């Protein structure tokens, strides 16, 4: 109910603001000055006529939130959290390219048509005859489009957790390991906490400290003897958008760019532009990227259910944990001894 109410309220605010824009010409900041001739944007040459048409489409669909000048300061913007994107920065979070690179036109289409879950960015059924002009006009707000081209698309490899056998049939992957969603989730859980260290300084942890210690030792060789005090909460991180961003708690926060496996894989592999979330493609093997996607999806399906609260309570109520004693050759002032317990 809370999500549906938020979406309805956001839509109502946008409709009211849009009416105000058409009546008064409002929209936050000065309008974009269009060139008299064609403009090169991301390697494409766009005619002045198409940009003018894109401006008309933008006024209808985007201006109430993103503003006349693309600064994210339209009349519907105050009070929206997260705030509308400042299009002038040329920084894009959810694209199928390495984080920080310019997105493809297909990325724009996906976001405009699909929206961003849990935000005021609704899904818009922009007619096909208008969509590309709208995308090109949106690019014109950011100067970097005039000197840079989109990044290379990140193409997902085959899902090894199902390609080695029918999903869920208890078969094997190409390397001889077990296949199926349960095996993928189990591997993703280990990679999330042990290899990728997602909970060290960003996302919440979803496993006991003893297991995180063991997985980290096994997968990285690191002897992780201390954990942050707020291990089971996300940590706000600096961003390129001018404000801190709280990484999602996957059992609570809607997945902005989609909750299907392919959507989650894309966000993990590409990273999230302008944030602390790095590109993992070619850093982790494909099997681990897909395993992470399966694991994150297993957490996201708990959102709004009692199981999410039960998991959090179990983790918060776990007894204090003390790391194993150091061997004589493992370092330390006296070559051994126990560390203080972690809570």
SVG drawing of the C-alpha trace seen along z (x, -y; Angstrom):
<svg xmlns="http://www.w3.org/2000/svg" viewBox="-3 -32 59 65">
<polyline fill="none" stroke="black" stroke-width="0.4" points="0.0,0.0 2.8,-2.4 4.4,-1.9 1.2,-2.4 0.3,-5.5 3.7,-7.0 3.4,-6.4 -0.1,-7.9 1.0,-10.9 4.0,-11.4 1.9,-11.1 -0.7,-13.6 2.1,-16.1 3.5,-15.7 0.1,-16.2 -0.6,-19.3 2.8,-20.8 2.6,-19.9 -0.6,-21.9 1.1,-24.8 4.0,-24.6 1.7,-24.8 -0.2,-27.7 2.7,-29.8 5.8,-28.5 7.4,-27.6 10.0,-24.9 13.0,-25.9 15.9,-27.7 16.5,-29.0 15.6,-27.0 18.3,-25.2 19.5,-27.5 19.2,-25.4 21.7,-25.9 20.5,-27.2 22.1,-24.2 22.7,-20.5 24.4,-19.3 26.7,-16.4 25.7,-14.4 27.5,-11.2 28.7,-10.6 25.3,-11.3 24.4,-14.5 21.0,-15.7 19.2,-18.3 17.9,-21.6 14.4,-20.6 14.6,-17.3 16.0,-19.1 13.1,-21.6 10.7,-18.7 12.5,-17.0 12.1,-20.2 8.3,-20.1 8.2,-16.4 10.4,-17.2 8.0,-20.0 5.1,-17.5 6.7,-14.6 9.9,-15.7 9.9,-19.4 7.7,-19.4 10.4,-17.4 13.6,-18.0 13.0,-21.7 13.2,-23.9 17.0,-23.9 17.4,-20.2 18.7,-21.0 16.3,-18.8 14.6,-21.8 11.1,-21.8 8.0,-22.9 7.2,-19.3 10.7,-18.6 10.6,-20.1 10.1,-17.3 10.8,-14.4 13.2,-11.9 15.3,-10.9 15.4,-14.3 15.0,-14.4 18.2,-13.9 20.2,-17.1 20.6,-16.3 23.3,-18.9 25.8,-16.8 25.8,-14.0 26.1,-11.4 23.8,-8.4 23.3,-5.7 21.5,-2.8 23.1,-2.0 24.5,1.2 27.9,-0.4 30.8,-0.6 29.9,-3.0 30.9,-6.6 30.6,-6.1 27.8,-7.6 24.8,-5.3 23.4,-4.0 20.1,-5.1 18.8,-1.7 19.5,-2.6 17.5,-5.8 14.6,-3.9 14.6,-1.3 14.5,-4.0 11.9,-6.2 9.6,-3.3 10.2,-1.3 10.8,-4.1 12.8,-3.8 11.1,-1.8 10.6,-3.5 11.1,-7.0 8.9,-9.6 10.4,-8.6 7.3,-6.9 7.2,-4.7 6.2,-6.9 4.5,-5.6 6.2,-8.1 5.2,-7.4 7.9,-5.8 7.8,-8.7 8.7,-11.1 11.0,-9.0 14.3,-9.4 13.9,-13.2 13.2,-13.4 16.4,-11.3 18.6,-13.5 17.2,-16.7 17.8,-15.3 21.4,-14.6 21.9,-18.3 21.7,-19.5 25.0,-17.9 28.1,-19.3 30.0,-16.0 27.8,-14.5 29.3,-16.9 32.8,-15.4 32.3,-11.8 30.5,-8.8 28.6,-6.1 30.6,-3.4 30.8,0.2 27.7,2.1 28.1,4.7 26.8,8.0 25.8,10.7 27.4,14.0 25.3,17.2 23.8,18.0 25.9,20.9 23.6,21.8 21.0,22.9 23.0,23.5 24.8,26.5 21.4,28.2 17.7,27.3 17.2,24.7 16.5,26.3 17.1,29.9 20.1,30.6 22.4,30.8 25.9,29.4 27.5,26.2 30.2,26.3 32.9,26.6 31.3,29.6 29.6,27.8 26.0,28.0 23.6,25.9 20.1,24.5 18.8,21.4 19.6,22.7 23.2,23.4 23.4,19.9 22.0,18.2 24.4,20.1 27.4,19.1 26.2,15.5 25.8,15.3 29.5,16.3 30.7,13.9 28.6,11.0 30.0,11.3 33.4,12.9 34.9,12.0 33.2,8.8 33.0,7.5 29.7,5.7 29.0,5.3 32.4,4.0 31.6,0.3 28.4,0.0 25.5,2.4 24.1,4.2 25.3,7.7 22.8,10.5 24.9,13.3 26.4,13.8 29.9,12.5 31.4,15.9 30.3,16.9 31.5,13.6 34.9,14.2 35.1,17.7 34.1,16.8 36.4,13.8 39.3,16.0 38.4,18.7 37.8,16.5 40.4,13.7 42.9,15.0 42.2,11.9 41.9,12.3 38.9,10.0 39.0,9.6 36.9,6.5 33.6,5.4 32.0,2.0 29.5,1.4 26.6,0.9 27.3,4.0 23.6,4.7 22.8,1.2 23.8,-0.6 26.4,-3.3 25.7,-6.7 28.4,-7.3 29.6,-10.3 28.3,-10.7 28.8,-12.7 25.3,-14.2 26.2,-16.7 24.7,-14.7 25.3,-11.4 23.5,-8.3 22.4,-5.4 23.1,-2.0 20.0,0.1 19.0,2.6 17.8,5.3 15.2,6.6 13.7,3.1 14.5,0.8 12.9,1.3 15.5,2.2 15.5,-1.0 16.4,0.4 14.3,3.6 14.1,6.8 14.4,9.4 17.6,11.4 18.8,9.7 18.2,6.3 20.1,7.2 23.0,8.7 23.2,5.5 23.5,3.3 26.1,5.5 28.2,6.0 28.1,2.3 28.1,0.7 26.0,-2.4 27.3,-5.6 28.2,-8.5 28.2,-6.4 30.5,-4.2 29.2,-1.0 32.0,0.1 31.9,2.0 32.3,5.8 32.3,7.0 35.7,8.6 36.6,8.4 34.4,11.3 33.8,14.4 30.5,14.7 29.4,17.4 29.9,15.1 28.1,12.2 25.1,14.4 25.4,15.9 25.3,12.4 22.2,11.6 20.4,14.7 21.3,13.8 20.2,10.2 16.9,11.3 16.4,13.8 16.8,10.9 14.5,8.5 11.6,11.0 11.6,10.7 10.7,7.0 7.5,6.2 7.3,9.7 7.8,10.9 10.8,13.0 12.8,9.8 12.1,8.6 12.9,12.1 16.2,12.2 17.2,8.8 16.2,9.7 18.2,12.9 21.3,11.0 21.0,8.3 20.4,10.8 23.4,13.0 25.8,13.4 29.1,11.5 31.7,13.0 35.4,13.3 37.7,14.1 39.9,17.2 43.2,16.8 46.1,15.8 48.8,18.4 52.4,17.5 53.3,16.6 50.2,14.6 51.4,11.3 50.4,9.2 52.4,7.7 52.8,11.0 52.3,13.4 48.9,14.5 46.0,13.9 42.3,13.3 40.8,10.1 38.0,8.2 34.6,9.6 32.6,8.0 29.0,7.2"/>
</svg>
